[in-house]
Amino acid sequence: MYVSAAPGAVLVSYCAQGQFRRNLRAAGWLTEKLPGPPGKREMTRARKPS
């Protein structure tokens, strides 16, 4: 997915598991935690560097 994504692309997921974020970072994404919707504590946003 990283290779196919355009520079500056954004990926958002309800998954906030630590291993998921580490895998995204290992692939080259810049990650951050966001507050989740009602019923979820956190979610993840990842951005491909420009």
C-alpha positions in Angstrom: 0.0 0.0 0.0 2.9 2.4 0.8 4.3 2.0 -2.7 1.0 2.7 -4.3 0.1 5.7 -2.2 0.9 9.2 -3.5 3.2 11.4 -1.5 1.2 13.1 1.3 -1.4 10.3 1.3 -3.3 9.8 4.6 -4.4 6.4 6.0 -6.8 6.3 9.0 -7.7 3.2 11.0 -9.7 2.4 14.1 -6.8 0.0 15.0 -4.6 1.6 17.6 -2.6 -1.5 18.5 1.1 -0.8 19.2 2.4 -3.5 16.8 0.2 -2.1 14.0 1.7 1.4 14.4 5.2 -0.1 14.5 4.6 -1.9 11.3 3.3 1.2 9.6 6.5 3.1 10.7 8.7 0.3 9.5 7.0 0.6 6.1 7.8 4.4 6.0 4.5 6.0 7.3 4.5 8.8 9.9 2.0 7.8 12.5 0.1 9.6 15.2 -2.6 8.6 17.8 -6.0 10.3 17.6 -8.9 10.3 20.0 -11.3 7.6 18.9 -15.1 7.9 18.2 -17.6 7.0 21.0 -16.8 3.5 22.2 -13.1 3.6 21.1 -10.3 5.1 23.1 -7.8 5.8 20.3 -7.4 5.4 16.5 -4.4 5.8 14.2 -3.6 8.2 11.4 -0.6 7.6 9.2 0.8 10.0 6.5 3.2 9.2 3.7 5.9 11.9 3.7 5.9 14.3 0.7 
